[in-house]
Amino acid sequence: MWADGVLDLEQAFDDLYPKVPGLRQYTECSSRGTCDYADGVCKCFDGYEGKACRRATCPNDCSGHGRCLTNGEVDFMYTSHTPFNDGFWDKDLSQQCVCDRGYEGWDCSQRTCPAGDDPTTACSDHIADDYQLVFVMRSNVNTEEYFTLEYEDNFGGEFVTRPIRANACVVSEDCPEVQYALLELPNLAIPNVEVDELDLSLGSGEHAFLVHFNDPANSGKQNTMACNTVPNPNVAGAAPKYNPTGACYVFDVGVPEWFAGDGTENTLSLNGVNVTMEEILGTVEDGNVARYEESTACSNQGICNLETGTCDCLEGATGVACEVQSTFV
């Protein structure tokens, strides 16, 4: 603010940030350590690090099973133009563990056990598998264009498929091109899956692939796949180098996704073409009461050994995730 031709910084700051009395103050060793005046080096308290003790450390250095990242590195949206005067002040100061695949816990010290559907609740007629719809639009129908899918499994591992040719499948038939690309992911991330290309009367160069997660290892609602996550795979040095589709989207289309809270059925718009649940999944009776299969550690029928990542099944259950009922009453 200018007053009589002089910039009044204090008044300008009060006008911009009326609820904040002032900038966060710089202090010696960030008030999180003591200064050794003989050599000018900060002796940080436990839990802090850096030349001025300005960063929080990660617990147990993530136990050697994860990466220590700042809040800003974990979520690029965790930022602000005035970070010292709002809730984002610690975007480069607070750190957390991001665990490797198969590890969990605040310090990544615990192994992750396989998850499955509780076999004792499988008597319900309204338990649904997860379905996802991959909608692809080619920018030029006269050229070969490809897309990739990224999948995150229940161990926290992220995998990207090889490039998939968008027009490799036949409408209203099984689509082995997409199916095999998903089955080829490492570590048996998806042991089995069904994929079909649907006939939804879409425009030229548009394709809709229905992915059905039907394996017990992928029970419950799956993480929504991402499509074409590589920014530009058609430049020199890209590996692999391929011509990407003009657009690619993934939609959750499992039965529970189609119904609003009042039970009314929704529709899905694919580039201006409205489609219904029946057109994608077929006729589903009493779909409004359907729910996803469960996906819990050891299927609620065992105890997870956090040191080995294996399930110790209770009597009457078996399987890697205790997902199979072996005793019936």
Sine and cosine of phi, psi and omega as CSV:
sin_phi,cos_phi,sin_psi,cos_psi,sin_omega,cos_omega
0.00,0.00,0.68,-0.73,0.01,-1.00
-0.98,-0.19,0.73,-0.68,0.05,-1.00
-0.75,-0.66,0.90,-0.43,-0.03,-1.00
0.82,0.57,0.64,0.77,0.04,-1.00
0.98,0.20,0.11,0.99,-0.01,-1.00
-0.89,-0.45,0.73,-0.68,0.02,-1.00
-0.97,0.25,0.89,-0.46,0.01,-1.00
-0.99,-0.10,1.00,-0.05,-0.06,-1.00
-0.90,0.43,-0.64,0.77,-0.03,-1.00
-0.89,0.46,-0.70,0.72,0.01,-1.00
-0.93,0.37,-0.62,0.78,0.03,-1.00
-0.88,0.47,-0.66,0.76,0.01,-1.00
-0.91,0.41,-0.66,0.75,0.02,-1.00
-0.89,0.45,-0.56,0.83,0.01,-1.00
-0.95,0.30,-0.62,0.78,-0.04,-1.00
-0.97,0.23,-0.64,0.77,-0.06,-1.00
-0.79,-0.61,0.95,0.31,-0.08,-1.00
-0.91,0.41,-0.39,0.92,-0.05,-1.00
-0.99,-0.11,-0.03,1.00,-0.02,-1.00
-0.90,-0.43,0.89,-0.46,-0.09,-1.00
-0.93,0.37,-0.42,0.91,-0.03,-1.00
0.02,-1.00,0.15,-0.99,0.04,-1.00
-0.90,0.44,0.43,-0.90,0.08,-1.00
-0.90,0.43,0.74,-0.67,-0.16,-0.99
-0.99,0.15,0.61,-0.79,0.16,-0.99
-0.99,0.15,0.73,-0.68,0.04,-1.00
-0.74,-0.67,0.32,-0.95,0.00,-1.00
-0.88,0.47,0.82,-0.57,-0.02,-1.00
0.82,0.57,0.45,0.89,0.05,-1.00
0.85,0.53,0.35,0.94,-0.06,-1.00
0.85,0.53,0.37,0.93,0.03,-1.00
-0.82,-0.57,0.43,0.90,0.04,-1.00
-0.07,-1.00,0.05,-1.00,0.04,-1.00
-0.89,-0.46,0.55,-0.83,-0.05,-1.00
-1.00,-0.05,0.78,-0.63,0.13,-0.99
-1.00,0.02,0.98,-0.19,-0.11,-0.99
-0.93,0.35,-0.22,0.98,0.03,-1.00
-0.94,0.34,-0.60,0.80,-0.02,-1.00
-0.82,-0.57,0.00,1.00,0.04,-1.00
0.94,0.35,0.47,0.88,-0.02,-1.00
-0.94,-0.34,0.68,-0.74,0.02,-1.00
-0.99,0.15,0.73,-0.69,0.13,-0.99
-0.99,-0.17,0.98,-0.20,-0.15,-0.99
-0.97,0.25,0.55,-0.83,0.13,-0.99
-0.94,0.35,0.31,-0.95,0.06,-1.00
-0.85,0.53,0.72,-0.70,0.03,-1.00
0.99,-0.12,0.01,1.00,-0.01,-1.00
-0.70,-0.71,0.43,-0.90,-0.04,-1.00
-0.49,-0.87,0.07,-1.00,-0.01,-1.00
0.97,-0.26,0.28,-0.96,-0.01,-1.00
-0.85,0.53,-0.60,0.80,0.00,-1.00
-0.92,-0.38,0.35,0.94,0.01,-1.00
0.84,0.54,0.56,0.83,-0.14,-0.99
-1.00,0.04,-0.15,0.99,-0.01,-1.00
-0.91,-0.42,0.60,-0.80,0.16,-0.99
-0.98,0.18,0.64,-0.77,0.02,-1.00
-0.99,0.14,0.27,-0.96,0.10,-0.99
-1.00,0.02,0.60,-0.80,-0.04,-1.00
-0.88,0.48,0.80,-0.60,0.06,-1.00
0.81,0.58,0.46,0.89,-0.02,-1.00
0.79,0.62,0.56,0.83,0.03,-1.00
0.88,0.48,0.36,0.93,0.12,-0.99
0.84,0.54,0.32,0.95,-0.02,-1.00
0.96,0.27,0.19,0.98,-0.05,-1.00
-0.80,-0.60,0.51,0.86,0.02,-1.00
-0.12,-0.99,0.06,-1.00,0.02,-1.00
-0.95,-0.32,0.62,-0.79,0.04,-1.00
-1.00,-0.08,0.94,-0.34,-0.09,-1.00
-0.83,-0.56,0.51,-0.86,0.08,-1.00
-0.97,0.25,0.26,-0.96,0.04,-1.00
-0.84,0.54,-0.63,0.78,0.00,-1.00
-0.92,0.38,-0.51,0.86,0.04,-1.00
-0.97,0.24,-0.56,0.83,0.02,-1.00
-0.94,0.35,-0.66,0.75,-0.04,-1.00
-0.69,-0.72,0.95,-0.32,-0.05,-1.00
-0.91,0.40,-0.27,0.96,0.05,-1.00
-0.98,0.17,-0.18,0.98,0.01,-1.00
-0.99,0.13,0.97,0.26,-0.06,-1.00
-0.41,-0.91,0.15,-0.99,-0.06,-1.00
-0.30,-0.95,0.38,-0.93,0.08,-1.00
-0.98,0.18,-0.27,0.96,0.02,-1.00
-0.78,-0.63,0.88,0.48,-0.14,-0.99
-0.90,0.44,-0.37,0.93,-0.04,-1.00
-1.00,0.07,0.02,1.00,-0.05,-1.00
-0.76,-0.65,0.32,0.95,0.05,-1.00
-0.53,-0.85,-0.19,-0.98,-0.09,-1.00
-0.95,0.32,-0.09,1.00,-0.02,-1.00
-0.99,-0.13,0.29,0.96,-0.09,-1.00
-0.88,0.48,-0.41,0.91,-0.10,-1.00
-0.98,-0.19,0.35,0.94,-0.08,-1.00
-0.87,0.49,-0.49,0.87,0.03,-1.00
-0.93,-0.37,0.14,0.99,-0.11,-0.99
-0.92,-0.39,-0.65,0.76,0.02,-1.00
-1.00,0.01,0.66,-0.75,-0.03,-1.00
-0.82,-0.57,0.40,-0.92,0.00,-1.00
-0.56,-0.83,0.33,-0.94,0.00,-1.00
-1.00,0.05,0.76,-0.65,0.18,-0.98
-0.94,-0.34,0.95,-0.31,-0.21,-0.98
-0.97,0.23,0.49,-0.87,0.12,-0.99
-0.94,0.35,0.27,-0.96,0.02,-1.00
-0.84,0.54,0.75,-0.66,0.05,-1.00
1.00,-0.04,0.04,1.00,0.02,-1.00
-0.79,-0.62,0.46,-0.89,-0.03,-1.00
-0.47,-0.88,-0.04,-1.00,-0.04,-1.00
0.98,-0.18,0.30,-0.95,-0.07,-1.00
-0.90,0.44,-0.42,0.91,0.04,-1.00
-0.86,-0.51,0.31,0.95,0.04,-1.00
0.85,0.52,0.52,0.86,-0.04,-1.00
-1.00,-0.07,-0.15,0.99,-0.09,-1.00
-0.96,-0.29,0.66,-0.75,0.08,-1.00
-0.98,0.20,0.53,-0.85,0.03,-1.00
-1.00,-0.04,0.77,-0.64,0.02,-1.00
-1.00,-0.03,0.47,-0.88,0.04,-1.00
-0.88,0.47,0.52,-0.86,-0.04,-1.00
-0.93,-0.37,0.42,-0.91,0.01,-1.00
-0.33,-0.95,0.01,-1.00,0.00,-1.00
-1.00,0.02,0.72,-0.69,0.01,-1.00
-0.90,0.45,0.90,-0.43,-0.06,-1.00
-0.93,0.37,-0.35,0.94,-0.03,-1.00
-0.98,0.22,-0.18,0.98,0.03,-1.00
-0.94,-0.35,0.21,0.98,-0.08,-1.00
-0.98,0.20,0.03,1.00,-0.04,-1.00
-0.97,0.24,-0.22,0.97,-0.02,-1.00
-0.93,0.36,0.66,-0.75,0.04,-1.00
-0.99,0.11,-0.02,1.00,-0.13,-0.99
-0.87,-0.49,0.47,0.88,0.08,-1.00
-1.00,-0.03,0.79,-0.61,-0.14,-0.99
-0.92,-0.39,0.57,-0.82,0.20,-0.98
-0.97,0.26,0.21,-0.98,0.04,-1.00
-1.00,-0.06,0.67,-0.74,0.09,-1.00
-0.82,-0.58,0.62,-0.78,0.12,-0.99
-0.74,-0.67,0.60,-0.80,-0.04,-1.00
-0.94,-0.34,0.84,-0.54,0.05,-1.00
-0.99,-0.16,0.91,-0.42,-0.03,-1.00
-0.95,-0.32,0.87,-0.50,-0.10,-0.99
-0.87,-0.49,0.68,-0.73,0.10,-1.00
-0.83,-0.56,0.89,-0.46,0.05,-1.00
-0.99,0.17,0.64,-0.77,0.00,-1.00
-0.99,0.17,-0.41,0.91,0.00,-1.00
-0.58,-0.82,0.92,-0.40,-0.07,-1.00
-0.95,0.30,-0.17,0.98,-0.03,-1.00
-1.00,-0.08,0.02,1.00,0.01,-1.00
-0.84,-0.55,0.39,-0.92,0.06,-1.00
-0.99,0.14,0.87,-0.50,0.01,-1.00
-0.84,-0.54,0.51,-0.86,-0.12,-0.99
-0.78,-0.63,0.33,-0.94,0.11,-0.99
-0.64,-0.77,0.36,-0.93,0.05,-1.00
-0.82,-0.57,0.44,-0.90,0.03,-1.00
-0.86,-0.50,0.68,-0.73,0.07,-1.00
-0.94,-0.33,0.76,-0.65,-0.05,-1.00
-0.81,-0.59,0.69,-0.72,0.08,-1.00
-0.93,-0.37,0.85,-0.52,-0.04,-1.00
-1.00,0.07,0.00,-1.00,-0.08,-1.00
-0.98,0.18,0.05,1.00,0.14,-0.99
-0.99,-0.15,0.02,1.00,0.00,-1.00
1.00,0.02,0.10,0.99,0.02,-1.00
-0.99,0.12,0.66,-0.75,0.02,-1.00
-0.93,-0.36,0.77,-0.64,-0.07,-1.00
-0.74,-0.67,0.59,-0.80,0.02,-1.00
-0.88,-0.48,0.74,-0.68,-0.01,-1.00
-0.95,0.30,0.27,-0.96,0.20,-0.98
-0.92,0.40,0.30,-0.95,0.06,-1.00
-0.86,0.50,0.72,-0.69,-0.05,-1.00
-0.93,-0.36,0.81,-0.59,0.01,-1.00
-0.93,0.37,0.82,-0.58,-0.15,-0.99
-0.91,0.41,-0.53,0.85,-0.06,-1.00
-0.96,-0.29,0.52,0.85,-0.07,-1.00
-0.99,0.12,-0.26,0.97,-0.12,-0.99
-0.95,-0.33,0.23,-0.97,0.00,-1.00
-0.95,-0.31,0.72,-0.69,-0.02,-1.00
-0.86,0.51,0.63,-0.78,0.03,-1.00
0.93,0.37,0.37,0.93,0.07,-1.00
-0.72,-0.70,0.21,-0.98,0.09,-1.00
-0.85,0.52,0.52,-0.85,-0.02,-1.00
-0.89,-0.46,1.00,0.08,-0.04,-1.00
-0.91,0.42,-0.42,0.91,-0.02,-1.00
-0.88,0.47,-0.73,0.68,0.03,-1.00
-0.96,0.28,-0.64,0.77,-0.01,-1.00
-0.86,0.51,-0.76,0.65,-0.04,-1.00
-0.92,0.40,-0.58,0.82,0.02,-1.00
-0.88,0.47,-0.60,0.80,0.03,-1.00
-0.97,0.26,-0.63,0.78,0.00,-1.00
-0.93,0.38,-0.41,0.91,-0.03,-1.00
-0.99,0.16,-0.07,1.00,0.01,-1.00
-0.88,0.48,0.56,-0.83,-0.08,-1.00
-0.91,0.42,0.28,-0.96,0.14,-0.99
0.86,0.51,0.44,0.90,0.00,-1.00
0.78,0.63,0.69,0.73,0.01,-1.00
-0.85,0.53,-0.63,0.78,0.07,-1.00
-0.78,-0.63,1.00,-0.10,-0.06,-1.00
-0.91,0.42,-0.56,0.83,0.00,-1.00
-0.46,-0.89,0.55,-0.83,-0.02,-1.00
-0.33,-0.94,0.50,-0.87,0.08,-1.00
-0.92,-0.38,0.68,-0.73,0.00,-1.00
-0.70,-0.71,0.75,-0.67,0.07,-1.00
-0.76,-0.65,0.56,-0.83,0.17,-0.98
-1.00,-0.04,0.81,-0.58,-0.11,-0.99
-1.00,-0.01,0.48,-0.88,0.10,-0.99
-0.98,-0.17,0.99,-0.11,-0.06,-1.00
-0.91,-0.41,0.31,0.95,0.00,-1.00
0.82,0.57,0.73,0.68,-0.01,-1.00
-1.00,0.10,0.09,-1.00,-0.01,-1.00
-0.97,0.23,0.11,-0.99,0.00,-1.00
-0.89,0.45,0.74,-0.68,0.00,-1.00
0.99,0.14,0.11,0.99,0.01,-1.00
-0.96,-0.30,0.67,-0.74,-0.06,-1.00
-0.70,-0.71,0.58,-0.81,0.04,-1.00
-0.79,-0.62,0.88,-0.47,-0.03,-1.00
-0.93,-0.36,0.83,-0.56,0.01,-1.00
-1.00,-0.07,0.88,-0.48,-0.01,-1.00
-0.97,-0.24,0.86,-0.51,-0.03,-1.00
-0.93,-0.36,0.92,-0.38,0.03,-1.00
-0.99,0.11,0.99,-0.16,-0.14,-0.99
-0.92,-0.39,0.12,0.99,-0.03,-1.00
-1.00,-0.06,0.61,-0.79,0.02,-1.00
-0.83,0.56,-0.47,0.88,0.02,-1.00
-0.94,0.33,-0.28,0.96,0.02,-1.00
-0.89,-0.45,0.64,0.77,-0.01,-1.00
-0.95,0.30,0.37,-0.93,0.03,-1.00
0.98,0.19,-0.02,-1.00,0.02,-1.00
-0.94,0.35,0.85,-0.53,0.01,-1.00
-1.00,0.09,0.39,-0.92,0.14,-0.99
-0.88,0.47,0.70,-0.71,-0.01,-1.00
-0.90,0.45,0.80,-0.60,0.00,-1.00
-0.92,0.40,0.44,-0.90,0.09,-1.00
-0.95,-0.33,0.48,-0.88,-0.10,-0.99
-0.84,-0.54,0.68,-0.73,0.04,-1.00
0.77,0.64,0.86,0.50,-0.05,-1.00
-0.98,0.19,-0.28,0.96,0.04,-1.00
-0.98,0.20,0.84,-0.54,-0.09,-1.00
-0.83,0.55,-0.74,0.67,-0.02,-1.00
-0.53,-0.85,1.00,-0.08,-0.04,-1.00
-1.00,0.05,0.12,0.99,-0.07,-1.00
-0.92,-0.40,0.59,0.81,0.02,-1.00
-0.89,-0.45,0.29,-0.96,0.02,-1.00
-0.86,0.51,0.75,-0.66,0.01,-1.00
1.00,-0.10,-0.20,0.98,0.02,-1.00
-0.92,0.39,0.66,-0.75,-0.01,-1.00
-0.67,-0.74,0.94,-0.35,-0.07,1.00
-0.98,0.21,0.36,-0.93,0.01,-1.00
-0.99,-0.14,0.83,-0.56,-0.02,-1.00
-0.46,-0.89,0.30,-0.96,0.00,-1.00
-1.00,-0.03,0.94,-0.35,-0.10,-0.99
-0.98,0.20,0.36,-0.93,0.09,-1.00
-0.92,0.38,0.36,-0.93,-0.02,-1.00
-0.91,0.42,-0.56,0.83,0.02,-1.00
-0.41,-0.91,0.44,-0.90,0.02,-1.00
-0.40,-0.92,0.78,-0.63,-0.03,-1.00
-0.71,-0.71,0.46,-0.89,0.05,-1.00
-0.83,-0.55,0.76,-0.65,-0.02,-1.00
-0.87,-0.50,0.60,-0.80,0.14,-0.99
-0.99,0.15,0.88,-0.47,-0.06,-1.00
-0.79,-0.61,0.37,0.93,0.13,-0.99
-0.88,0.47,0.38,-0.93,-0.10,-0.99
-0.78,0.62,-0.73,0.69,-0.03,-1.00
-0.88,0.48,-0.37,0.93,-0.06,-1.00
-0.96,0.29,-0.29,0.96,-0.15,-0.99
-1.00,0.04,-0.14,0.99,-0.14,-0.99
-0.90,-0.44,0.74,-0.67,0.07,-1.00
-0.97,0.24,0.08,-1.00,-0.05,-1.00
-0.88,0.47,-0.48,0.88,0.00,-1.00
-1.00,0.01,0.11,0.99,0.05,-1.00
1.00,-0.02,-0.07,1.00,0.02,-1.00
-0.96,0.27,0.54,-0.84,-0.06,-1.00
-1.00,0.02,0.72,-0.70,0.02,-1.00
-1.00,0.00,0.18,-0.98,0.14,-0.99
-0.86,-0.52,0.28,-0.96,0.00,-1.00
-0.87,-0.49,0.75,-0.66,0.00,-1.00
-0.98,-0.18,0.85,-0.52,0.03,-1.00
-0.92,-0.39,1.00,-0.10,0.00,-1.00
0.80,0.60,0.71,0.71,0.05,-1.00
1.00,-0.04,-0.15,0.99,0.03,-1.00
-0.98,-0.18,0.90,-0.44,0.01,-1.00
-1.00,0.10,0.79,-0.62,0.02,-1.00
-0.83,-0.55,0.44,-0.90,-0.04,-1.00
-0.94,-0.33,0.17,-0.99,0.02,-1.00
-0.88,0.48,-0.63,0.77,-0.02,-1.00
-0.89,0.45,-0.58,0.81,0.01,-1.00
-0.93,0.36,-0.46,0.89,-0.04,-1.00
-0.99,-0.11,-0.72,0.69,-0.10,-1.00
-0.97,-0.26,-0.19,0.98,-0.11,-0.99
1.00,0.06,-0.11,-0.99,-0.03,-1.00
-0.95,0.30,0.79,-0.61,0.02,-1.00
-0.82,-0.57,0.89,-0.45,-0.02,-1.00
-0.98,0.20,0.67,-0.74,0.04,-1.00
0.78,0.63,0.67,0.75,-0.04,-1.00
-0.90,0.44,-0.42,0.91,-0.06,-1.00
-0.94,0.33,-0.20,0.98,0.03,-1.00
-0.95,-0.32,0.07,1.00,-0.01,-1.00
-0.94,0.34,0.48,-0.88,0.09,-1.00
-0.66,-0.75,0.32,-0.95,-0.01,-1.00
-0.96,0.29,0.41,-0.91,0.18,-0.98
-0.85,0.52,0.37,-0.93,0.05,-1.00
-0.98,0.21,0.40,-0.92,0.09,-1.00
-0.58,-0.81,1.00,0.07,-0.06,-1.00
-0.83,-0.56,0.41,-0.91,-0.01,-1.00
-0.86,0.51,0.80,-0.60,0.01,-1.00
0.84,0.54,0.38,0.93,0.11,-0.99
0.84,0.55,0.43,0.90,-0.05,-1.00
0.88,0.47,0.22,0.98,-0.01,-1.00
-0.85,-0.52,0.39,0.92,0.01,-1.00
-0.26,-0.97,0.10,-0.99,0.00,-1.00
-0.92,-0.38,0.78,-0.63,-0.03,-1.00
-0.99,0.16,0.82,-0.58,0.10,-0.99
-1.00,0.08,0.97,-0.26,-0.11,-0.99
-0.95,0.32,-0.21,0.98,0.04,-1.00
-1.00,0.06,-0.55,0.83,-0.06,-1.00
-0.94,-0.33,-0.30,0.96,-0.04,-1.00
0.96,0.27,0.41,0.91,0.02,-1.00
-0.91,-0.42,0.38,-0.92,-0.02,-1.00
-0.99,-0.14,0.76,-0.65,0.15,-0.99
-0.99,-0.13,0.99,-0.17,-0.15,-0.99
-0.95,0.31,0.57,-0.82,0.11,-0.99
-0.96,0.28,0.24,-0.97,0.02,-1.00
-0.88,0.47,0.75,-0.67,0.01,-1.00
0.99,-0.13,0.00,1.00,0.02,-1.00
-0.73,-0.68,0.51,-0.86,0.01,-1.00
-0.52,-0.85,0.03,-1.00,-0.04,-1.00
0.96,-0.28,0.29,-0.96,-0.01,-1.00
-0.85,0.53,-0.63,0.77,0.02,-1.00
-0.94,-0.35,0.35,0.94,-0.03,-1.00
0.84,0.54,0.52,0.86,-0.11,-0.99
-1.00,0.03,-0.06,1.00,-0.03,-1.00
-0.94,-0.35,0.80,-0.61,0.03,-1.00
-1.00,0.10,0.85,-0.52,-0.07,-1.00
-0.97,-0.24,-0.22,0.98,0.02,-1.00
-0.81,-0.59,0.79,-0.61,-0.01,-1.00
-0.89,-0.45,0.70,-0.72,-0.01,-1.00
-1.00,-0.09,0.00,0.00,0.00,0.00
